[in-house]
Amino acid sequence: MRCTFIYIYMALSLSLVLTGCYKPQPAITYQSLDSVLTSGRLEYYGAFYKVEGVSYDVVSLDLYSKGLGLNKDGKMEGVGTNLYISDIFVPTAAIKARKASDFLPEGTYASDSTAQLMHFLRGVNYDGSYAGSYVLLMGETSYSVLPITEAMMSVAYVGDTLVLDGKATLEGKKHPYPFHYRTTLPTINRER
């Protein structure tokens, strides 16, 4: 009986040691909102809404935190925060004066649901399909989309460096989301 007890004790001890050494690692889920954005691009659409009577040029910002970005094929990879600000209505005269479509005119921009000059579209959640401006939290195995319900941002330049500061209210979040960008901004021309 004593041998049986020793074998059972040793088996239990070994089992506890082995399970204590091996702890399955939970999937990393990205939870934080990075306020410092380190890479991105400006998407230029030109007079995209001209047919609807909007004469302003339209651009969008696609910005990423460290650890997240676009690969050479233009596909998102990594873990981090993506800020997408859609349909920014800018004065066509400012674009023409600079003779370039690769910049966002200086000034203060606000979110709105209409096509007003120096405004951008708010985010909208249509039962899990998102439109407008949003923050994407990308994890290794999951993601969250947080539409921007209200926001302001200021744009200035120091040489070729874009200096962007903003604050947004995000759907489902109690505290405002401040965001900052300090680097050059490549452009993709999507004019049709």
Residue pairs with C-beta under 8 A, 6 or more apart in sequence:
27 139
27 140
27 141
27 142
28 79
28 139
28 140
28 141
29 139
29 140
29 141
29 142
30 79
30 80
30 81
30 137
30 138
30 139
30 140
30 142
30 143
31 137
31 139
32 81
32 137
33 81
33 135
33 137
33 170
33 173
33 177
34 65
34 66
34 80
34 81
35 177
35 178
35 179
35 180
36 65
36 66
36 179
36 180
37 63
37 64
37 65
37 81
37 83
37 179
37 180
37 181
38 64
38 65
38 66
38 181
38 183
39 63
39 64
39 69
39 183
40 61
40 62
40 63
40 64
40 83
40 181
40 185
41 61
41 62
41 70
41 185
41 186
41 187
41 188
42 59
42 60
42 61
42 62
42 102
42 103
42 104
42 185
42 186
42 187
42 188
43 59
43 60
43 61
43 62
43 187
43 188
43 190
44 57
44 59
44 101
44 102
44 187
44 188
44 189
44 190
44 191
45 57
45 58
45 59
45 60
45 190
45 191
45 192
46 57
46 58
46 101
46 191
46 192
47 54
47 55
47 56
47 57
47 58
47 92
48 54
48 57
48 58
48 87
48 191
48 192
49 56
49 58
49 115
52 115
54 89
54 115
55 92
56 89
56 90
56 91
56 92
56 115
56 117
57 89
57 90
57 91
57 92
57 95
57 101
58 87
58 88
58 89
58 90
59 88
59 90
59 104
60 84
60 85
60 86
60 87
60 88
61 83
61 84
61 85
61 88
61 104
61 164
61 185
62 82
62 83
62 84
63 82
63 83
63 84
63 85
63 179
63 181
64 70
64 78
64 80
64 81
64 82
64 83
65 80
65 81
65 82
66 80
67 78
67 79
67 80
68 76
68 77
68 78
68 79
68 80
68 81
68 82
68 138
69 76
69 77
69 78
70 76
70 77
71 77
76 82
76 138
78 138
79 138
79 139
79 140
80 138
81 135
81 136
81 137
81 138
82 135
82 136
82 138
83 135
83 136
83 179
84 133
84 134
84 135
84 136
85 120
85 133
85 148
85 151
85 153
86 120
86 121
86 123
86 131
86 132
86 133
87 115
87 120
87 121
87 132
88 104
88 109
88 119
88 120
89 115
89 116
89 117
89 118
89 119
89 120
90 104
90 105
90 117
90 118
91 105
91 117
91 118
94 105
95 101
95 103
95 105
101 187
101 189
101 191
102 185
102 186
102 187
103 157
103 162
103 185
103 187
104 155
104 162
104 164
104 185
105 155
106 155
106 156
106 157
107 118
107 154
107 155
108 118
108 152
108 153
108 154
108 155
109 118
109 119
109 120
109 152
109 153
109 154
109 155
110 118
110 119
110 120
110 151
110 152
111 119
111 120
111 121
111 122
111 133
111 148
111 149
111 150
111 151
111 152
111 168
112 119
112 120
112 121
112 122
113 121
113 122
120 133
120 151
121 131
121 132
121 133
122 132
122 133
122 147
122 148
122 149
122 150
122 151
123 130
123 131
123 132
123 133
123 134
123 146
123 147
123 148
123 149
123 171
124 130
124 131
124 132
124 147
125 145
125 147
125 171
130 145
130 147
132 147
132 148
133 147
133 148
133 151
133 168
134 145
134 146
134 147
134 148
135 145
135 146
135 148
135 168
135 170
135 177
136 143
136 144
136 145
136 146
137 143
137 144
137 145
137 146
146 170
146 171
146 172
146 173
147 170
147 171
148 168
148 169
148 170
148 171
149 168
149 169
149 170
149 171
150 168
150 169
151 166
151 167
151 168
151 169
152 166
152 167
153 164
153 165
153 166
153 167
153 179
154 164
154 165
154 166
155 162
155 163
155 164
156 162
156 163
156 164
157 163
160 184
161 182
161 183
161 184
162 181
162 182
162 183
162 184
162 185
163 181
163 182
164 179
164 180
164 181
164 182
165 178
165 179
165 180
166 178
166 179
166 180
167 176
167 177
167 178
167 179
168 176
168 177
168 179
169 176
169 177
170 177
